[in-house]
């Protein structure tokens, strides 16, 4: 149990292996094209509700919980003032995924969030989507681009990041107390 504003709330403890990765140079290959009808929309400004819905939709099956526990006020402040850039992947105008770049250190940009909505997984767009996002990150002129993934993420995430040029810096085992109120599907093999 953890407390939130003095109230006890049930949690599920999970254990994950977090992999910290870094790219030291922009992609050296030609840009990958998204399929016809798919586009990246950059520098999107979302309301708290829009952000929560999208973040939950993409991250629910991967146990993305840390932004979901923020109050509306805290999340609204973050969206309004943090040095982040949010972008969307659209198919025929429908949102199919999103990304978030953290520009706190312009020399070391962090790909904080990246993913597809469940209905877009398996459509053959993930690699081109990531390629486009990485090129946008490198357009800011950093020395490095970072990303973290963990054993709760989609099983193809780590291999894809490696294929795109990320190198593993370190791995750390972490235990998280995930509030049950979030309704996330925590796989049995990750539960403590």
DRENKOLBA-696898 format. One record per atom (N, C-alpha, C): residue in three letters; atom name; x, y, z. Coordinates in steps of 0.02 Angstrom, whole numbers, always signed. Layout:
<sites>
SITE   residu   atome       px       py       pz
SITE      ALA      CA        X        Y        Z
...
</sites>
This chain:
<sites>
SITE   residu   atome       px       py       pz
SITE      UNK       N      +42      -59       +0
SITE      UNK      CA       +0       +0       +0
SITE      UNK       C      +44      +62       +0
SITE      UNK       N      +23     +112      -36
SITE      UNK      CA      +56     +177      -33
SITE      UNK       C       +4     +228      -15
SITE      UNK       N      +28     +284       +9
SITE      UNK      CA      -19     +336      +26
SITE      UNK       C      -21     +389      -28
SITE      UNK       N      -79     +416      -38
SITE      UNK      CA      -90     +470      -86
SITE      UNK       C     -137     +519      -51
SITE      UNK       N     -111     +576      -32
SITE      UNK      CA     -151     +626       +3
SITE      UNK       C     -179     +598      +68
SITE      UNK       N     -141     +553      +99
SITE      UNK      CA     -162     +526     +163
SITE      UNK       C     -205     +464     +158
SITE      UNK       N     -225     +443      +99
SITE      UNK      CA     -267     +384      +91
SITE      UNK       C     -224     +325      +70
SITE      UNK       N     -241     +268      +97
SITE      UNK      CA     -207     +207      +75
SITE      UNK       C     -239     +184      +10
SITE      UNK       N     -198     +162      -35
SITE      UNK      CA     -225     +135      -97
SITE      UNK       C     -189      +70     -114
SITE      UNK       N     -226      +21     -137
SITE      UNK      CA     -194      -43     -154
SITE      UNK       C     -148      -35     -215
SITE      UNK       N      -93      -71     -212
SITE      UNK      CA      -44      -70     -266
SITE      UNK       C      -25     -141     -284
SITE      UNK       N       +2     -148     -343
SITE      UNK      CA      +32     -211     -363
SITE      UNK       C     +107     -198     -372
SITE      UNK       N     +147     -237     -338
SITE      UNK      CA     +219     -229     -343
SITE      UNK       C     +243     -269     -403
SITE      UNK       N     +284     -237     -444
SITE      UNK      CA     +312     -272     -502
SITE      UNK       C     +387     -260     -505
SITE      UNK       N     +421     -308     -534
SITE      UNK      CA     +494     -304     -542
SITE      UNK       C     +510     -303     -616
SITE      UNK       N     +548     -252     -637
SITE      UNK      CA     +567     -246     -707
SITE      UNK       C     +642     -236     -713
SITE      UNK       N     +667     -255     -770
SITE      UNK      CA     +736     -241     -787
SITE      UNK       C     +734     -183     -836
SITE      UNK       N     +763     -126     -816
SITE      UNK      CA     +763      -66     -857
SITE      UNK       C     +829      -64     -895
SITE      UNK       N     +825      -53     -961
SITE      UNK      CA     +884      -48    -1003
SITE      UNK       C     +890      +24    -1025
SITE      UNK       N     +947      +55    -1008
SITE      UNK      CA     +962     +123    -1027
SITE      UNK       C    +1005     +121    -1091
SITE      UNK       N     +984     +159    -1141
SITE      UNK      CA    +1018     +156    -1206
SITE      UNK       C    +1035     +226    -1232
SITE      UNK       N    +1084     +228    -1277
SITE      UNK      CA    +1106     +293    -1304
SITE      UNK       C    +1128     +284    -1377
SITE      UNK       N    +1113     +335    -1417
SITE      UNK      CA    +1138     +341    -1486
SITE      UNK       C    +1189     +397    -1487
SITE      UNK       N    +1245     +386    -1519
SITE      UNK      CA    +1297     +437    -1522
SITE      UNK       C    +1301     +474    -1588
SITE      UNK       N    +1258     +456    -1635
SITE      UNK      CA    +1259     +489    -1701
SITE      UNK       C    +1191     +480    -1734
SITE      UNK       N    +1174     +526    -1779
SITE      UNK      CA    +1109     +520    -1814
SITE      UNK       C    +1108     +458    -1860
SITE      UNK       N    +1049     +437    -1881
SITE      UNK      CA    +1045     +381    -1927
SITE      UNK       C    +1086     +396    -1990
SITE      UNK       N    +1125     +347    -2012
SITE      UNK      CA    +1168     +355    -2070
SITE      UNK       C    +1135     +331    -2134
SITE      UNK       N    +1077     +300    -2127
SITE      UNK      CA    +1042     +272    -2185
SITE      UNK       C     +990     +322    -2210
SITE      UNK       N     +966     +313    -2272
SITE      UNK      CA     +912     +357    -2296
SITE      UNK       C     +850     +350    -2252
SITE      UNK       N     +812     +403    -2248
SITE      UNK      CA     +751     +404    -2207
SITE      UNK       C     +703     +350    -2231
SITE      UNK       N     +671     +318    -2184
SITE      UNK      CA     +620     +268    -2200
SITE      UNK       C     +553     +303    -2210
SITE      UNK       N     +517     +283    -2261
SITE      UNK      CA     +452     +314    -2276
SITE      UNK       C     +397     +276    -2240
SITE      UNK       N     +351     +314    -2213
SITE      UNK      CA     +290     +285    -2186
SITE      UNK       C     +246     +262    -2243
SITE      UNK       N     +203     +213    -2233
SITE      UNK      CA     +157     +193    -2286
SITE      UNK       C     +112     +251    -2306
SITE      UNK       N      +86     +247    -2366
SITE      UNK      CA      +41     +299    -2391
SITE      UNK       C      -17     +308    -2343
SITE      UNK       N      -33     +370    -2328
SITE      UNK      CA      -88     +386    -2283
SITE      UNK       C      -67     +394    -2210
SITE      UNK       N       -4     +378    -2195
SITE      UNK      CA      +22     +386    -2127
SITE      UNK       C      +67     +447    -2125
SITE      UNK       N      +60     +488    -2073
SITE      UNK      CA     +102     +548    -2066
SITE      UNK       C     +121     +560    -1993
SITE      UNK       N     +176     +594    -1984
SITE      UNK      CA     +196     +617    -1917
SITE      UNK       C     +175     +689    -1909
SITE      UNK       N     +145     +705    -1854
SITE      UNK      CA     +125     +774    -1837
SITE      UNK       C     +167     +795    -1778
SITE      UNK       N     +205     +849    -1786
SITE      UNK      CA     +252     +871    -1736
SITE      UNK       C     +226     +928    -1693
SITE      UNK       N     +257     +934    -1634
SITE      UNK      CA     +245     +990    -1588
SITE      UNK       C     +171    +1000    -1575
SITE      UNK       N     +139     +947    -1553
SITE      UNK      CA      +67     +947    -1538
SITE      UNK       C      +56     +969    -1466
SITE      UNK       N       +5    +1008    -1455
SITE      UNK      CA      -13    +1030    -1388
SITE      UNK       C      -78     +996    -1368
SITE      UNK       N      -73     +955    -1316
SITE      UNK      CA     -130     +916    -1294
SITE      UNK       C     -156     +941    -1227
SITE      UNK       N     -221     +934    -1217
SITE      UNK      CA     -250     +948    -1151
SITE      UNK       C     -230     +891    -1105
SITE      UNK       N     -241     +900    -1040
SITE      UNK      CA     -228     +847     -992
SITE      UNK       C     -268     +784    -1010
SITE      UNK       N     -331     +792    -1025
SITE      UNK      CA     -374     +736    -1042
SITE      UNK       C     -350     +701    -1105
SITE      UNK       N     -332     +739    -1157
SITE      UNK      CA     -307     +709    -1218
SITE      UNK       C     -242     +671    -1205
SITE      UNK       N     -198     +701    -1166
SITE      UNK      CA     -134     +669    -1152
SITE      UNK       C     -145     +604    -1113
SITE      UNK       N     -187     +607    -1060
SITE      UNK      CA     -200     +547    -1020
SITE      UNK       C     -229     +491    -1064
SITE      UNK       N     -277     +508    -1106
SITE      UNK      CA     -309     +458    -1149
SITE      UNK       C     -258     +426    -1196
SITE      UNK       N     -217     +466    -1227
SITE      UNK      CA     -167     +440    -1274
SITE      UNK       C     -113     +400    -1238
SITE      UNK       N      -88     +427    -1183
SITE      UNK      CA      -36     +394    -1144
SITE      UNK       C      -61     +327    -1119
SITE      UNK       N     -122     +325    -1094
SITE      UNK      CA     -151     +262    -1069
SITE      UNK       C     -162     +213    -1126
SITE      UNK       N     -188     +238    -1183
SITE      UNK      CA     -201     +194    -1240
SITE      UNK       C     -138     +160    -1266
SITE      UNK       N      -84     +198    -1271
SITE      UNK      CA      -21     +171    -1296
SITE      UNK       C      +14     +130    -1242
SITE      UNK       N      +13     +154    -1180
SITE      UNK      CA      +53     +123    -1128
SITE      UNK       C      +19      +74    -1082
SITE      UNK       N      -45      +65    -1089
SITE      UNK      CA      -82      +21    -1043
SITE      UNK       C      -52      -49    -1040
SITE      UNK       N      -39      -79    -1098
SITE      UNK      CA      -13     -147    -1099
SITE      UNK       C      +61     -152    -1083
SITE      UNK       N      +94      -95    -1076
SITE      UNK      CA     +165      -93    -1058
SITE      UNK       C     +176      -64     -989
SITE      UNK       N     +123      -57     -951
SITE      UNK      CA     +126      -32     -882
SITE      UNK       C     +156      +37     -876
SITE      UNK       N     +139      +82     -921
SITE      UNK      CA     +160     +152     -914
SITE      UNK       C     +117     +183     -860
SITE      UNK       N     +145     +194     -802
SITE      UNK      CA     +105     +217     -746
SITE      UNK       C     +128     +283     -716
SITE      UNK       N     +190     +302     -726
SITE      UNK      CA     +218     +359     -690
SITE      UNK       C     +184     +426     -706
SITE      UNK       N     +162     +436     -767
SITE      UNK      CA     +126     +497     -784
SITE      UNK       C      +53     +491     -763
SITE      UNK       N      +27     +430     -760
SITE      UNK      CA      -44     +421     -744
SITE      UNK       C      -59     +437     -670
SITE      UNK       N       -9     +433     -627
SITE      UNK      CA      -22     +447     -556
SITE      UNK       C      -19     +521     -540
SITE      UNK       N       +5     +562     -587
SITE      UNK      CA       +8     +634     -575
SITE      UNK       C      -63     +663     -571
SITE      UNK       N      -72     +712     -528
SITE      UNK      CA     -136     +746     -525
SITE      UNK       C     -145     +785     -590
SITE      UNK       N     -207     +804     -604
SITE      UNK      CA     -221     +844     -664
SITE      UNK       C     -181     +909     -663
SITE      UNK       N     -176     +939     -604
SITE      UNK      CA     -140    +1002     -597
SITE      UNK       C      -65     +991     -613
SITE      UNK       N      -35     +939     -585
SITE      UNK      CA      +36     +926     -597
SITE      UNK       C      +49     +909     -670
SITE      UNK       N       +5     +868     -699
SITE      UNK      CA      +14     +849     -769
SITE      UNK       C       +4     +910     -814
SITE      UNK       N      -45     +951     -799
SITE      UNK      CA      -57    +1012     -838
SITE      UNK       C       +3    +1059     -835
SITE      UNK       N      +33    +1065     -776
SITE      UNK      CA      +93    +1107     -769
SITE      UNK       C     +150    +1079     -810
SITE      UNK       N     +159    +1013     -807
SITE      UNK      CA     +211     +981     -846
SITE      UNK       C     +201     +993     -921
SITE      UNK       N     +140     +983     -945
SITE      UNK      CA     +127     +992    -1016
SITE      UNK       C     +136    +1065    -1037
SITE      UNK       N     +122    +1111     -993
SITE      UNK      CA     +127    +1183    -1009
SITE      UNK       C     +198    +1210    -1003
SITE      UNK       N     +238    +1182     -959
SITE      UNK      CA     +302    +1215     -945
SITE      UNK       C     +364    +1172     -956
SITE      UNK       N     +357    +1107     -958
SITE      UNK      CA     +417    +1064     -966
SITE      UNK       C     +445    +1071    -1036
SITE      UNK       N     +510    +1064    -1043
SITE      UNK      CA     +541    +1068    -1109
SITE      UNK       C     +532    +1001    -1146
SITE      UNK       N     +470     +989    -1167
SITE      UNK      CA     +455     +927    -1203
SITE      UNK       C     +422     +944    -1270
SITE      UNK       N     +429     +899    -1316
SITE      UNK      CA     +395     +904    -1381
SITE      UNK       C     +357     +839    -1391
SITE      UNK       N     +293     +845    -1406
SITE      UNK      CA     +250     +788    -1416
SITE      UNK       C     +230     +786    -1490
SITE      UNK       N     +230     +726    -1517
SITE      UNK      CA     +209     +717    -1587
SITE      UNK       C     +163     +657    -1592
SITE      UNK       N     +125     +656    -1647
SITE      UNK      CA      +77     +603    -1658
SITE      UNK       C      +91     +567    -1723
SITE      UNK       N      +75     +504    -1725
SITE      UNK      CA      +74     +465    -1787
SITE      UNK       C       +1     +458    -1806
SITE      UNK       N      -15     +477    -1868
SITE      UNK      CA      -85     +473    -1891
SITE      UNK       C      -89     +430    -1954
SITE      UNK       N     -145     +394    -1958
SITE      UNK      CA     -162     +357    -2018
SITE      UNK       C     -230     +384    -2042
SITE      UNK       N     -231     +413    -2101
SITE      UNK      CA     -292     +442    -2128
SITE      UNK       C     -325     +488    -2077
SITE      UNK       N     -285     +525    -2039
SITE      UNK      CA     -309     +572    -1990
SITE      UNK       C     -321     +543    -1920
SITE      UNK       N     -324     +477    -1914
SITE      UNK      CA     -335     +446    -1849
SITE      UNK       C     -269     +437    -1812
SITE      UNK       N     -269     +453    -1748
SITE      UNK      CA     -208     +445    -1708
SITE      UNK       C     -194     +371    -1699
SITE      UNK       N     -131     +351    -1714
SITE      UNK      CA     -110     +282    -1708
SITE      UNK       C      -51     +273    -1660
SITE      UNK       N      -19     +328    -1640
SITE      UNK      CA      +37     +324    -1594
SITE      UNK       C      +60     +393    -1574
SITE      UNK       N     +107     +395    -1527
SITE      UNK      CA     +134     +460    -1508
SITE      UNK       C     +205     +452    -1483
SITE      UNK       N     +239     +508    -1479
SITE      UNK      CA     +306     +511    -1450
SITE      UNK       C     +313     +574    -1410
SITE      UNK       N     +361     +572    -1365
SITE      UNK      CA     +376     +631    -1324
SITE      UNK       C     +452     +636    -1317
SITE      UNK       N     +479     +692    -1338
SITE      UNK      CA     +550     +706    -1330
SITE      UNK       C     +559     +752    -1271
SITE      UNK       N     +605     +735    -1226
SITE      UNK      CA     +622     +777    -1169
SITE      UNK       C     +686     +816    -1189
SITE      UNK       N     +679     +882    -1192
SITE      UNK      CA     +734     +925    -1213
SITE      UNK       C     +767     +962    -1155
SITE      UNK       N     +760     +935    -1094
SITE      UNK      CA     +790     +967    -1035
SITE      UNK       C     +863     +982    -1047
SITE      UNK       N     +900     +933    -1072
SITE      UNK      CA     +970     +942    -1090
SITE      UNK       C     +975     +940    -1166
SITE      UNK       N     +981     +997    -1200
SITE      UNK      CA     +980     +996    -1273
SITE      UNK       C    +1038     +958    -1305
SITE      UNK       N    +1089     +943    -1266
SITE      UNK      CA    +1145     +904    -1292
SITE      UNK       C    +1134     +829    -1283
SITE      UNK       N    +1084     +810    -1244
SITE      UNK      CA    +1071     +740    -1228
SITE      UNK       C     +995     +730    -1225
SITE      UNK       N     +964     +726    -1283
SITE      UNK      CA     +891     +723    -1288
SITE      UNK       C     +867     +653    -1269
SITE      UNK       N     +812     +651    -1230
SITE      UNK      CA     +784     +588    -1208
SITE      UNK       C     +718     +575    -1245
SITE      UNK       N     +714     +517    -1277
SITE      UNK      CA     +651     +494    -1305
SITE      UNK       C     +612     +464    -1247
SITE      UNK       N     +572     +507    -1214
SITE      UNK      CA     +539     +488    -1151
SITE      UNK       C     +483     +438    -1162
SITE      UNK       N     +444     +447    -1215
SITE      UNK      CA     +389     +402    -1231
SITE      UNK       C     +386     +392    -1306
SITE      UNK       N     +371     +330    -1326
SITE      UNK      CA     +365     +313    -1396
SITE      UNK       C     +323     +250    -1401
SITE      UNK       N     +271     +251    -1441
SITE      UNK      CA     +233     +190    -1447
SITE      UNK       C     +173     +197    -1493
SITE      UNK       N     +145     +140    -1509
SITE      UNK      CA      +87     +134    -1552
SITE      UNK       C      +26     +113    -1512
SITE      UNK       N      -32     +135    -1532
SITE      UNK      CA      -94     +109    -1504
SITE      UNK       C     -100      +35    -1525
SITE      UNK       N     -133       -6    -1485
SITE      UNK      CA     -136      -78    -1501
SITE      UNK       C     -158      -94    -1572
SITE      UNK       N     -206      -56    -1599
SITE      UNK      CA     -231      -72    -1666
SITE      UNK       C     -180      -57    -1721
SITE      UNK       N     -127      -19    -1706
SITE      UNK      CA      -76       -3    -1756
SITE      UNK       C      -17      -51    -1753
SITE      UNK       N      -12      -90    -1699
SITE      UNK      CA      +43     -138    -1693
SITE      UNK       C      +33     -193    -1745
SITE      UNK       N      +87     -210    -1780
SITE      UNK      CA      +83     -261    -1831
SITE      UNK       C      +66     -235    -1900
SITE      UNK       N      +59     -169    -1907
SITE      UNK      CA      +42     -138    -1972
SITE      UNK       C     +104     -121    -2013
SITE      UNK       N     +164     -136    -1987
SITE      UNK      CA     +225     -122    -2024
SITE      UNK       C     +247      -50    -2023
SITE      UNK       N     +228      -12    -1971
SITE      UNK      CA     +245      +59    -1969
SITE      UNK       C     +294      +77    -1913
SITE      UNK       N     +305      +32    -1865
SITE      UNK      CA     +345      +49    -1806
SITE      UNK       C     +415      +72    -1822
SITE      UNK       N     +450      +37    -1867
SITE      UNK      CA     +519      +54    -1884
SITE      UNK       C     +522     +124    -1918
SITE      UNK       N     +478     +136    -1966
SITE      UNK      CA     +478     +201    -2000
SITE      UNK       C     +457     +257    -1952
SITE      UNK       N     +411     +242    -1908
SITE      UNK      CA     +390     +290    -1857
SITE      UNK       C     +449     +309    -1813
SITE      UNK       N     +485     +260    -1787
SITE      UNK      CA     +542     +274    -1744
SITE      UNK       C     +596     +311    -1783
SITE      UNK       N     +608     +291    -1845
SITE      UNK      CA     +658     +326    -1886
SITE      UNK       C     +641     +400    -1893
SITE      UNK       N     +578     +415    -1907
SITE      UNK      CA     +558     +485    -1913
SITE      UNK       C     +566     +523    -1848
SITE      UNK       N     +550     +492    -1792
SITE      UNK      CA     +557     +524    -1726
SITE      UNK       C     +631     +537    -1711
SITE      UNK       N     +673     +488    -1725
SITE      UNK      CA     +744     +497    -1712
SITE      UNK       C     +773     +554    -1754
SITE      UNK       N     +753     +559    -1816
SITE      UNK      CA     +777     +613    -1859
SITE      UNK       C     +754     +681    -1832
SITE      UNK       N     +695     +683    -1803
SITE      UNK      CA     +671     +746    -1773
SITE      UNK       C     +713     +763    -1711
SITE      UNK       N     +729     +712    -1671
SITE      UNK      CA     +771     +723    -1612
SITE      UNK       C     +840     +749    -1633
SITE      UNK       N     +870     +718    -1683
SITE      UNK      CA     +937     +738    -1705
SITE      UNK       C     +936     +807    -1738
SITE      UNK       N     +880     +829    -1764
SITE      UNK      CA     +875     +895    -1795
SITE      UNK       C     +887     +951    -1744
SITE      UNK       N     +880     +936    -1680
SITE      UNK      CA     +894     +986    -1627
SITE      UNK       C     +969     +994    -1616
SITE      UNK       N    +1010     +952    -1645
SITE      UNK      CA    +1082     +958    -1640
SITE      UNK       C    +1114     +932    -1576
SITE      UNK       N    +1087     +878    -1546
SITE      UNK      CA    +1117     +853    -1484
SITE      UNK       C    +1181     +814    -1498
SITE      UNK       N    +1217     +799    -1445
SITE      UNK      CA    +1275     +754    -1450
SITE      UNK       C    +1252     +681    -1445
SITE      UNK       N    +1198     +670    -1407
SITE      UNK      CA    +1171     +603    -1398
SITE      UNK       C    +1095     +605    -1394
SITE      UNK       N    +1065     +547    -1408
SITE      UNK      CA     +993     +537    -1397
SITE      UNK       C     +987     +474    -1355
SITE      UNK       N     +946     +478    -1303
SITE      UNK      CA     +937     +422    -1257
SITE      UNK       C     +867     +395    -1259
SITE      UNK       N     +861     +332    -1237
SITE      UNK      CA     +795     +301    -1227
SITE      UNK       C     +803     +248    -1173
SITE      UNK       N     +751     +236    -1135
SITE      UNK      CA     +749     +182    -1087
SITE      UNK       C     +693     +135    -1108
SITE      UNK       N     +703      +71    -1098
SITE      UNK      CA     +650      +22    -1108
SITE      UNK       C     +654      -27    -1050
SITE      UNK       N     +603      -66    -1042
SITE      UNK      CA     +605     -114     -986
SITE      UNK       C     +568     -177    -1006
SITE      UNK       N     +571     -226     -963
SITE      UNK      CA     +541     -291     -977
SITE      UNK       C     +464     -289     -977
SITE      UNK       N     +434     -233     -959
SITE      UNK      CA     +361     -225     -965
SITE      UNK       C     +341     -199    -1034
SITE      UNK       N     +390     -172    -1072
SITE      UNK      CA     +375     -145    -1138
SITE      UNK       C     +363     -201    -1188
SITE      UNK       N     +340     -182    -1247
SITE      UNK      CA     +328     -230    -1300
SITE      UNK       C     +393     -269    -1313
SITE      UNK       N     +390     -335    -1323
SITE      UNK      CA     +450     -375    -1331
SITE      UNK       C     +493     -355    -1391
SITE      UNK       N     +465     -320    -1440
SITE      UNK      CA     +504     -298    -1498
SITE      UNK       C     +538     -231    -1487
SITE      UNK       N     +525     -197    -1431
SITE      UNK      CA     +553     -131    -1419
SITE      UNK       C     +629     -132    -1416
SITE      UNK       N     +657     -173    -1372
SITE      UNK      CA     +729     -174    -1364
SITE      UNK       C     +765     -193    -1429
SITE      UNK       N     +745     -247    -1463
SITE      UNK      CA     +779     -262    -1527
SITE      UNK       C     +773     -205    -1578
SITE      UNK       N     +716     -172    -1581
SITE      UNK      CA     +707     -117    -1629
SITE      UNK       C     +754      -59    -1612
SITE      UNK       N     +759      -41    -1548
SITE      UNK      CA     +804      +13    -1529
SITE      UNK       C     +876       -4    -1548
SITE      UNK       N     +896      -66    -1537
SITE      UNK      CA     +964      -87    -1557
SITE      UNK       C     +973      -83    -1632
SITE      UNK       N     +924     -106    -1670
SITE      UNK      CA     +929     -104    -1743
SITE      UNK       C     +935      -32    -1769
SITE      UNK       N     +904      +14    -1733
SITE      UNK      CA     +905      +85    -1754
SITE      UNK       C     +968     +121    -1733
SITE      UNK       N    +1012      +88    -1696
SITE      UNK      CA    +1077     +118    -1679
SITE      UNK       C    +1088     +134    -1606
SITE      UNK       N    +1041     +118    -1562
SITE      UNK      CA    +1051     +129    -1491
SITE      UNK       C    +1097      +75    -1463
SITE      UNK       N    +1139      +95    -1416
SITE      UNK      CA    +1183      +48    -1381
SITE      UNK       C    +1163      +46    -1308
SITE      UNK       N    +1168      -12    -1278
SITE      UNK      CA    +1151      -20    -1207
SITE      UNK       C    +1206      +12    -1165
SITE      UNK       N    +1186      +56    -1119
SITE      UNK      CA    +1233      +88    -1072
SITE      UNK       C    +1236      +47    -1008
SITE      UNK       N    +1176      +31     -981
SITE      UNK      CA    +1173       -9     -920
SITE      UNK       C    +1103      -37     -912
SITE      UNK       N    +1098      -86     -866
SITE      UNK      CA    +1034     -116     -849
SITE      UNK       C    +1027     -113     -774
SITE      UNK       N     +967      -98     -751
SITE      UNK      CA     +953      -91     -680
SITE      UNK       C     +887     -126     -665
SITE      UNK       N     +887     -168     -613
SITE      UNK      CA     +825     -200     -591
SITE      UNK       C     +790     -152     -543
SITE      UNK       N     +726     -140     -555
SITE      UNK      CA     +687      -95     -513
SITE      UNK       C     +623     -129     -491
SITE      UNK       N     +597     -109     -433
SITE      UNK      CA     +532     -131     -409
SITE      UNK       C     +486      -70     -406
SITE      UNK       N     +427      -78     -434
SITE      UNK      CA     +379      -24     -437
SITE      UNK       C     +316      -44     -400
SITE      UNK       N     +287       +3     -363
SITE      UNK      CA     +221       -5     -333
SITE      UNK       C     +171      +31     -378
SITE      UNK       N     +135       -6     -418
SITE      UNK      CA      +89      +23     -467
SITE      UNK       C      +19      +24     -437
SITE      UNK       N      -10      +83     -431
SITE      UNK      CA      -78      +88     -403
SITE      UNK       C     -129      +48     -444
SITE      UNK       N     -166       +6     -409
SITE      UNK      CA     -216      -36     -443
SITE      UNK       C     -271       +6     -476
SITE      UNK       N     -283      +67     -450
SITE      UNK      CA     -336     +110     -477
SITE      UNK       C     -324     +128     -550
SITE      UNK       N     -262     +120     -574
SITE      UNK      CA     -246     +137     -643
SITE      UNK       C     -273      +85     -693
SITE      UNK       N     -288      +25     -668
SITE      UNK      CA     -316      -26     -712
SITE      UNK       C     -268      -55     -762
SITE      UNK       N     -204      -54     -747
SITE      UNK      CA     -154      -80     -794
SITE      UNK       C     -150     -156     -789
SITE      UNK       N     -137     -188     -845
SITE      UNK      CA     -129     -260     -846
SITE      UNK       C      -56     -277     -832
SITE      UNK       N      -42     -296     -771
SITE      UNK      CA      +27     -313     -752
SITE      UNK       C      +36     -387     -763
SITE      UNK       N      +81     -406     -808
SITE      UNK      CA      +91     -477     -823
SITE      UNK       C     +113     -515     -760
SITE      UNK       N      +89     -576     -754
SITE      UNK      CA     +105     -618     -695
SITE      UNK       C     +179     -626     -685
SITE      UNK       N     +218     -632     -739
SITE      UNK      CA     +290     -644     -731
SITE      UNK       C     +328     -582     -705
SITE      UNK       N     +296     -524     -704
SITE      UNK      CA     +327     -463     -678
SITE      UNK       C     +305     -446     -607
SITE      UNK       N     +255     -482     -582
SITE      UNK      CA     +229     -468     -515
SITE      UNK       C     +277     -496     -462
SITE      UNK       N     +286     -458     -408
SITE      UNK      CA     +328     -481     -353
SITE      UNK       C     +287     -522     -304
</sites>
